[in-house]
Amino acid sequence: MNHKYAHILYNDNEYLTPKKATFDHRTKTGFMTTWSTDQASLLLKEKYWNCLSAFGLESAMRRKISFERKHSDTNLLYFKYEMEVPDSLEGYFDMAVIGAVSSHLSIRETTEEVYKMLRDYADGSLKFNDQIISSWLGEKISSLYLENLEKGKLESALLKYVETIVSKILWNVYGGDLSRMGKDLSSMVYLYTEMLDLALTA
């Protein structure tokens, strides 16, 4: 598991951190290793927990977790979970696109910049056209030292990511509600980062 991931479990009375946690988006289940048998017993006794997960300083996501059973290893727990963002977000994950962008740029910064362009467009302070996109692409890539072929692949991935957010996620997931999408930006970035890690380690 990537050391940049951190998880905090909490409810009305308790909060704690597990030693390790893995989440499988395909089944909405996971495994958690606790620091002690007492900690495992507490999680099982309370059963229902909220989980705040963070990826470094990049992004964070909340989930609702329910512990179902304990394996023979007393510190290893199995759980099911629900996300606090629309499940349909997962359908717009593209491993090739997210992988290409994240290998050179911050997914968080890129996503926030696209959102800002959308917000400025909605406010009437920006005309969303090819020139704006080209200028933005140029600024994103100009500081990177890439071969022409690699630069072309990154440009293509960035364009596809912008298209996915602007024409698919905003409308198909959030019904055009820009404010609602903005509240989920960090969770969306976290989700796609975690899904990419899962795909790469599968």
C-alpha positions in Angstrom: 0.0 0.0 0.0 1.3 3.5 -0.8 2.7 5.2 2.3 1.0 8.5 1.2 -2.4 7.1 2.2 -3.7 7.9 5.6 -7.1 6.9 7.2 -9.0 8.1 10.2 -12.0 6.2 11.6 -14.5 8.0 13.7 -18.0 8.0 15.1 -19.8 10.0 17.8 -17.5 8.8 20.6 -14.3 7.5 19.2 -11.7 8.1 16.6 -8.6 6.1 15.7 -6.2 5.2 12.8 -5.7 1.7 11.4 -2.3 0.3 10.6 -3.3 -0.5 7.1 -6.4 -0.4 4.9 -7.2 -1.4 1.3 -10.4 -0.6 -0.6 -11.7 -2.5 -3.6 -14.0 -0.3 -5.7 -15.2 -3.3 -7.8 -16.9 -4.9 -4.8 -17.1 -2.0 -2.3 -15.3 -4.1 0.2 -11.9 -4.0 1.9 -9.5 -5.2 4.5 -8.2 -3.4 7.5 -5.2 -4.3 9.7 -5.5 -2.8 13.2 -2.7 -2.0 15.7 -4.0 -4.3 18.4 -6.6 -6.9 19.2 -8.4 -4.4 21.4 -8.7 -1.9 18.5 -10.1 -4.7 16.3 -12.6 -5.6 19.0 -13.7 -2.0 19.3 -14.2 -1.7 15.5 -16.3 -4.9 15.5 -18.3 -4.0 18.5 -19.3 -0.6 17.1 -19.5 -2.0 13.6 -20.5 1.3 11.8 -17.8 3.9 11.3 -17.0 6.9 9.2 -13.7 6.9 7.4 -11.8 10.0 6.3 -9.0 8.9 3.8 -6.3 11.3 2.5 -3.7 10.9 -0.2 -0.8 13.1 1.0 -1.8 16.7 0.7 -3.5 16.1 -2.7 -7.0 14.9 -1.9 -9.4 13.3 0.6 -12.6 11.3 0.7 -15.2 10.2 3.2 -16.8 6.7 3.3 -19.2 4.9 5.6 -17.8 1.6 6.7 -19.4 -1.4 8.3 -17.3 -4.2 9.7 -18.8 -7.6 8.9 -16.5 -10.3 10.2 -13.0 -11.1 11.6 -10.5 -13.5 10.0 -8.4 -15.9 11.9 -5.8 -13.1 12.2 -7.4 -11.2 15.1 -6.1 -7.9 13.8 -7.3 -8.3 10.2 -10.9 -7.1 9.6 -13.2 -7.3 6.6 -15.6 -4.5 5.8 -18.1 -3.2 3.4 -18.4 0.5 2.5 -20.4 3.2 0.9 -19.0 6.4 -0.7 -20.3 9.9 0.0 -19.9 10.8 -3.7 -22.0 9.5 -6.6 -21.1 6.0 -7.6 -21.4 7.0 -11.2 -18.1 8.9 -10.9 -16.3 5.6 -11.1 -17.6 5.0 -14.6 -15.6 8.0 -15.9 -12.3 6.7 -14.6 -9.9 6.1 -17.5 -6.7 4.4 -16.4 -4.7 5.6 -19.5 -5.7 9.2 -19.1 -5.3 9.4 -15.3 -2.0 7.5 -15.5 -0.6 9.8 -18.2 -1.6 13.0 -16.5 -0.6 12.0 -13.0 2.9 10.8 -14.2 3.8 14.4 -15.1 1.3 16.7 -13.3 -0.7 17.0 -10.2 -4.2 15.6 -10.7 -5.5 17.8 -8.0 -4.1 21.0 -9.5 -5.3 20.0 -13.0 -8.8 19.2 -11.8 -9.0 22.5 -9.8 -7.9 24.5 -12.9 -10.5 22.9 -15.1 -13.1 23.6 -12.4 -12.0 27.3 -12.2 -12.4 27.6 -16.0 -15.9 26.3 -15.7 -16.7 28.6 -12.9 -15.3 31.6 -14.7 -17.3 30.6 -17.8 -20.5 30.4 -15.7 -19.7 33.8 -14.2 -19.3 35.2 -17.7 -15.6 36.2 -17.2 -14.3 33.5 -19.6 -15.1 32.4 -23.1 -14.6 28.7 -23.2 -13.1 28.1 -26.7 -10.2 26.3 -28.5 -7.8 29.3 -27.9 -8.4 29.2 -24.1 -7.8 25.5 -24.0 -4.7 25.7 -26.2 -3.2 28.5 -24.1 -3.9 26.4 -20.9 -2.3 23.3 -22.4 0.7 25.3 -23.4 1.2 26.6 -19.9 0.8 23.2 -18.4 3.3 21.5 -20.7 5.9 24.3 -21.3 7.7 23.7 -18.0 8.1 20.0 -18.6 11.1 18.5 -20.4 9.4 15.9 -22.6 10.2 14.3 -26.0 7.7 15.3 -28.7 6.0 11.9 -28.7 5.6 12.0 -24.9 4.4 15.6 -25.1 1.8 14.6 -27.6 0.5 11.8 -25.4 0.2 14.1 -22.4 -1.6 16.8 -24.5 -4.0 14.2 -25.7 -4.6 12.9 -22.2 -5.2 16.4 -20.8 -7.7 17.2 -23.5 -9.6 14.0 -22.8 -9.6 14.7 -19.1 -11.0 18.2 -19.7 -13.6 16.8 -22.0 -14.6 14.1 -19.5 -15.1 16.7 -16.7 -16.8 19.4 -18.9 -19.1 17.3 -21.0 -19.6 14.1 -19.0 -19.0 14.4 -15.3 -20.6 17.8 -14.9 -23.7 16.9 -16.8 -24.1 13.2 -16.4 -23.1 12.9 -12.8 -24.1 16.3 -11.4 -26.8 17.4 -13.8 -25.0 20.7 -14.5 -24.7 21.7 -10.9 -21.3 23.2 -10.8 -21.4 24.1 -7.1 -22.2 20.5 -6.2 -19.4 19.2 -8.3 -17.0 21.6 -6.8 -17.7 20.2 -3.3 -16.7 16.8 -4.5 -13.5 17.7 -6.4 -11.2 16.5 -3.7 -13.1 13.2 -3.3 -13.1 12.7 -7.1 -9.3 13.2 -7.3 -8.8 10.8 -4.4 -11.1 8.2 -6.0 -9.3 8.3 -9.3 -5.9 8.2 -7.6 -6.9 5.2 -5.6 -8.5 3.4 -8.6 -5.3 4.0 -10.5 -3.2 2.4 -7.8 -5.6 -0.5 -7.6 -5.4 -1.0 -11.4 -1.6 -0.8 -11.4 -1.2 -3.3 -8.6 -3.9 -5.8 -9.7 
